[in-house]
Amino acid sequence: MKGLLIKDFYIAMQNRIFLYLTGAIVVAMVFMPGGSVEFMIPYLAFMLVTDALSTISYDEFDNGYKALFTLPITRKQYVCEKYLLILGLGALVPFAIALIAVALGALKAGALVFIALVLLLLVVCMGGFALPCYLKFGIEKGRVVNIAIIMATTFLIVTLSDSAVSLSQSAWLQNPLVPWIACVAMALILSVSFLISVKIMERKEL
């Protein structure tokens, strides 16, 4: 699985100009007075997850699956690696940037819980729903589903990043049960999605 992660990392880095540009925008928003860090961090997560999903197209290209599975990996390990990649790029990396923003004073510490929930929501929407569709129907047909997911998640990011909405969220986020319930629900969705993806890969003709 380590080899799969390294492979996908190098594939993702092929789009390094885009990643550098996105990272520069995030850094600028962190240091600029009044910069909307609450919007840019989920936006970065959104682009990183999109980049992670695009690695499937390289695996499919020119009968790539046949060559890939000559290696000592199982189809379950392949699916597991894709979820780990999406989780790492879509949640852990942006959350680390959020912690840096808090340390620099560009983001309030109280917003970390809210941002963490938004990042998990992105991972669930784009990983939990898009990944099985990509594996089942391929990249071209899967893009139709991804367009709907992109529209929905973009709407959520813009809406939840609005200052008035963020203030209204603070009341219910103070309830300690809400983050736990949200995390459990998202974990269940990802677990079901993972099992479906494994079944799809096991039945997939290479």
N, C-alpha and C positions, 0 to 999 in steps of 0.2 A: 504493500500500500504506500510505503514511503516513496517508491519509484513512481507511482502514479501521481502523487502530489508534486513531485519534482517536475515530472513531465508537464502537468497542467500549469505549473508556475511559469515554466519557460514559454509555454504557449500564450499565457496571459501577458507575459512581458513583451511579446511581439507587438502588442498594442501600447507600447510604453509611452509614445508621444501623447496619446489620449489620456493615459493615466497620469503623466506628469502635469498635463494641463489642468486636469481635474484637481490634482493635489495642490497645484499652485493657487487655484481659485479658493480652495478650502483654507489654505494658509493665509491668503489675503483677507478672507472673511473673518478669520480669527483675530488678526491684528488690526483690521480697520475698525474705527469707532462706529458703533451701531450696526456692525455686520450681523447678518442673520445666521448665526452659527447653528441654531436649532433647525434651520432648513438645509444648510449645506451638508451637515453630517449625514442625515438620511439620504440626501441626494448622492453623496459619495458612495454610500452603501448600495444604493440602487444601481449605480453604474458598475460597481465591482461585482455584484451578483450577475448582472447582464454579461459581464466579461467571463465570469465563471461558467455560465450556461453555454457560452459560445464554444467552449472547449469540446463539447459533444460533437460539433460539426467537424472538427479535426479528426475525431475518433472515427466518424462515419465515412470520411472522405476516402475514395478510392479503395473500398473494401478494408478500411483500417481496422475494423473489429476483428477480422480474421487474423491479422498480424498481431494485434494487441493481445488476443487470448491464446497465442502460442506461448506467452510468458506464464510463469507460475503464479497466476492470479485467478480467482474465481469471479463469477459474475456478481456475486453478493459483495465481494470486496470492491469491485468496480463501482457499484452503486453507493456503497458506504463512503468511498473516497469522494464522490461528487457531492454528497451531503456535507461532508467535513469541509470541503473546499468552499461551498456556499456559506456555511456557518462561519468559517474563518474570515473570508473576505467580506461577507455581508454584515456580520455582527461584531466580531472581535476587533478587527482593524479599525472600523469607525468608532467603536466605543473607546479604544485606546486613544484615538485622536480627541474624543470628547473629554477624557481625563486630562490630556495635555491642555486643552482649552480651559478647563477648570483651574488647573495649576497656574495658567497665565492670566487668569482673571477675566477671560473673554466669555465665560459661561458660568452661570450660577450652579453651585453643587446640587441644589434642589432639583435641577432639571435633568440630572443624570438618570433617575428612575424613568421619567417620561421618555427620554431619548432611547433608553434601553428597550422599553416596550415598543417603540416605533421601529427600532432595528429588528427586533424579533418578529414584528408584524410583517416587515419586508421579507425576511427570510422565509416565513411561513407561506406568504402569498407567492413569491417568486420561486422558492425552492419546493415547497410542499405541493403546489399545484402545477407549476410549469414543468418541473423535471420529469414527472411521470408522462406528461404529454409529449415532451421532447423524445423520450425513450420509446414511446409507443408509436408515434406518428412521424418521427424524424424532425429535423430542424425546420424544413420548409413549411410543413403543415402545422408544426408546433408553434410557429411564429404567430399564427392566427390567434391561438389561445394566449400567447404572450402579450399580444397587442392589448387585449382586454385587461390582462393583469397589469400591464404598464399604465393604462389609463386609470384603473382603479387605485393603484398604489400612488400614482402621481397626485391624484385628487386628494387622497388621504394625507400625503406629505404636505401639500400646500395648505389644506384645511387645518391640520393639526399644528402646523408651524405658525399659524396666525397668532399674534400676541393675545388677542381677545379670547381665542379658543384656548390657548395655553393657560391663561388665568382661570378659565372656567374648569380646566382639568385639575387644578391644584387641590380643589376640595375633595373630589373622590379619590385622587391619588394618595391622599393622606390616610385613607383607610388601608391598613396593612394587609388586608385580605385580597384587595384588588390585584396587586402585582403578582401574588402567588397564584390566584385563580387564572389570571391571564397566561402566566408561564406554563401552568399545568395543561391548559387548553391547547396552547400552541405546541407543547411537547407531544400531546396526543395526536394532533393533526400531522405533525412531522413523522411520528411513528407509523401511523396508518399509511402515509405517503411513501415511507421507506419500504414497507412490506409490499405495497402495490408495485413500486419500481422494481423490487427484486423479482417478483413474479413475472413482470413484463420482460426483464432481461433474461430470465431463465427460459422463457418461451420464445425468445427472439431468434430468428434464423439468421445466421451470419453469412 
